Amino acid sequence: MAVVSFKWLMTGFLALLHPFFVGVTEVQHNAKDRSLEISIKLFAEDLEKTLSKGNTIPVDLKNPKDSVKSNKMVAAYLQTHLQLKVNGRPVQFVFIGYEEERQAIWSFVQVNDVPGVQKLEITNSLLYDAFEQQINLMHVTVNGVRKSTKLTFPDQKAEFIF
């Protein structure tokens, strides 16, 4: 008779409850405002688990006890795991905020002073530090042209040429 480990059994059970790990990053160039408007959708449970690492109190983004602290945690995580270069130049984004939508967290950031985009390089390792199964889909729209790609762990870099 085969011995089944508890860890293996729980891993299989949890996979049934949450069988895929996917994040979506949408980047839209707003020529009128000369900005990049970026929306990032991640499963709330996954982001909370990741942000809870190293904290003594679990992170609850859906019902935060301290919304200022929650916003700072999400902003810092995004700054660490999402970097952009526009036309070969590294740029910084401004964190706008986040909101819950069913089982997901939508985070919103913006890059200002972007008059045009010929080339956009994205380094995206969102949730890679928690899930090796993580897939990050990215959609970029510039001048009405939409391009998409998929990154799977451990791949982090994508390039879009317009």
C-alpha positions as CSV (number, residue, x, y, z in Angstrom):
1,M,0.0,0.0,0.0
2,A,1.4,3.4,-1.0
3,V,1.9,6.0,1.6
4,V,0.5,9.4,0.6
5,S,2.1,12.4,2.3
6,F,-0.1,15.1,3.9
7,K,1.7,17.8,1.9
8,W,1.1,16.1,-1.4
9,L,-2.6,15.5,-0.5
10,M,-3.0,19.2,0.6
11,T,-1.3,20.4,-2.6
12,G,-3.7,18.4,-4.7
13,F,-6.7,19.6,-2.7
14,L,-5.6,23.2,-2.9
15,A,-5.0,22.9,-6.7
16,L,-8.6,21.8,-7.0
17,L,-9.8,24.9,-5.2
18,H,-7.5,27.4,-7.1
19,P,-6.3,25.6,-10.2
20,F,-4.6,28.4,-12.0
21,F,-2.5,31.4,-11.2
22,V,-2.9,34.2,-13.7
23,G,-2.4,37.9,-13.5
24,V,-3.3,40.5,-16.2
25,T,-1.5,43.8,-16.8
26,E,-3.2,46.2,-19.1
27,V,-1.2,49.2,-20.4
28,Q,-2.9,52.0,-22.3
29,H,-1.0,54.9,-23.8
30,N,-3.1,58.1,-23.4
31,A,-1.7,60.4,-26.1
32,K,-3.9,63.4,-25.0
33,D,-2.7,63.2,-21.4
34,R,0.8,62.0,-22.4
35,S,0.7,59.1,-19.9
36,L,0.6,55.4,-19.6
37,E,-2.4,54.1,-17.7
38,I,-1.8,50.7,-16.2
39,S,-4.2,48.3,-14.6
40,I,-3.1,45.1,-12.9
41,K,-5.5,42.3,-12.0
42,L,-4.4,39.6,-9.5
43,F,-6.3,37.1,-7.5
44,A,-6.9,38.7,-4.1
45,E,-6.0,35.6,-2.2
46,D,-2.7,35.2,-4.0
47,L,-1.7,38.9,-3.5
48,E,-2.7,38.7,0.2
49,K,-0.7,35.6,0.7
50,T,2.3,37.1,-1.0
51,L,2.1,40.4,1.0
52,S,1.6,38.5,4.3
53,K,5.0,36.8,4.0
54,G,7.2,38.2,6.7
55,N,4.3,39.9,8.5
56,T,3.0,38.7,11.8
57,I,-0.6,39.7,10.9
58,P,-2.2,38.4,7.7
59,V,-2.9,41.0,5.0
60,D,-6.6,41.5,4.2
61,L,-7.0,43.8,1.1
62,K,-10.7,43.3,0.8
63,N,-11.4,44.5,4.4
64,P,-8.3,46.4,5.5
65,K,-8.0,47.5,9.0
66,D,-5.6,50.3,7.9
67,S,-6.2,51.3,4.3
68,V,-3.2,53.6,4.2
69,K,-0.9,50.7,5.2
70,S,-2.5,48.4,2.7
71,N,-2.1,50.9,-0.1
72,K,1.6,51.3,0.8
73,M,2.2,47.6,0.8
74,V,0.5,47.1,-2.6
75,A,2.4,50.1,-4.1
76,A,5.8,48.8,-2.7
77,Y,5.1,45.3,-4.1
78,L,4.3,46.6,-7.5
79,Q,7.4,48.9,-7.6
80,T,9.5,45.9,-6.8
81,H,8.0,43.5,-9.3
82,L,6.9,45.6,-12.2
83,Q,9.5,47.8,-14.1
84,L,9.0,49.7,-17.3
85,K,11.2,51.2,-20.0
86,V,9.7,53.5,-22.5
87,N,11.8,54.1,-25.7
88,G,14.8,52.6,-23.8
89,R,14.4,54.9,-20.8
90,P,13.5,53.5,-17.4
91,V,10.3,55.2,-16.0
92,Q,8.7,55.3,-12.6
93,F,5.0,54.9,-12.1
94,V,2.7,56.6,-9.6
95,F,0.4,54.3,-7.6
96,I,-3.2,55.5,-7.8
97,G,-4.8,52.8,-5.7
98,Y,-6.5,49.5,-5.8
99,E,-10.1,48.1,-5.6
100,E,-11.6,44.7,-5.1
101,E,-13.7,43.0,-7.8
102,R,-15.1,39.7,-6.7
103,Q,-12.1,37.5,-6.1
104,A,-9.6,39.9,-7.7
105,I,-7.7,43.0,-6.8
106,W,-7.3,45.7,-9.5
107,S,-4.3,48.0,-8.9
108,F,-4.0,51.2,-10.8
109,V,-0.7,53.0,-11.6
110,Q,0.3,55.7,-14.1
111,V,3.4,56.9,-15.8
112,N,3.4,60.6,-16.6
113,D,5.2,62.6,-19.3
114,V,5.1,59.9,-22.0
115,P,4.4,61.8,-25.3
116,G,4.9,58.7,-27.5
117,V,5.7,55.0,-27.4
118,Q,7.8,53.3,-30.0
119,K,9.2,50.6,-27.7
120,L,7.9,49.4,-24.3
121,E,10.0,47.0,-22.2
122,I,8.3,45.4,-19.2
123,T,9.8,43.4,-16.5
124,N,7.0,41.6,-14.7
125,S,7.6,39.1,-11.9
126,L,4.3,39.7,-10.1
127,L,3.5,36.8,-7.7
128,Y,6.6,34.8,-9.0
129,D,7.9,34.9,-5.4
130,A,4.9,32.9,-4.3
131,F,3.8,30.7,-7.2
132,E,6.0,28.9,-9.7
133,Q,2.8,28.2,-11.7
134,Q,2.1,32.0,-12.1
135,I,1.3,33.2,-15.6
136,N,1.3,37.0,-16.3
137,L,-0.7,38.1,-19.4
138,M,0.2,41.6,-20.7
139,H,-1.8,43.7,-23.1
140,V,-0.4,47.0,-24.4
141,T,-2.4,49.5,-26.5
142,V,-0.7,52.4,-28.3
143,N,-2.4,54.5,-31.0
144,G,-5.3,52.0,-31.1
145,V,-2.9,49.1,-31.8
146,R,-3.2,46.3,-29.2
147,K,-0.4,43.8,-28.6
148,S,-0.3,41.0,-26.1
149,T,2.1,38.4,-24.7
150,K,2.2,35.8,-21.9
151,L,5.0,35.3,-19.4
152,T,5.4,32.1,-17.5
153,F,7.7,31.6,-14.5
154,P,10.6,32.2,-14.6
155,D,10.4,34.5,-17.7
156,Q,10.0,38.1,-16.7
157,K,10.8,40.3,-19.7
158,A,8.6,41.3,-22.6
159,E,9.1,43.9,-25.3
160,F,6.5,45.7,-27.4
161,I,7.4,47.6,-30.6
162,F,5.0,50.0,-32.2
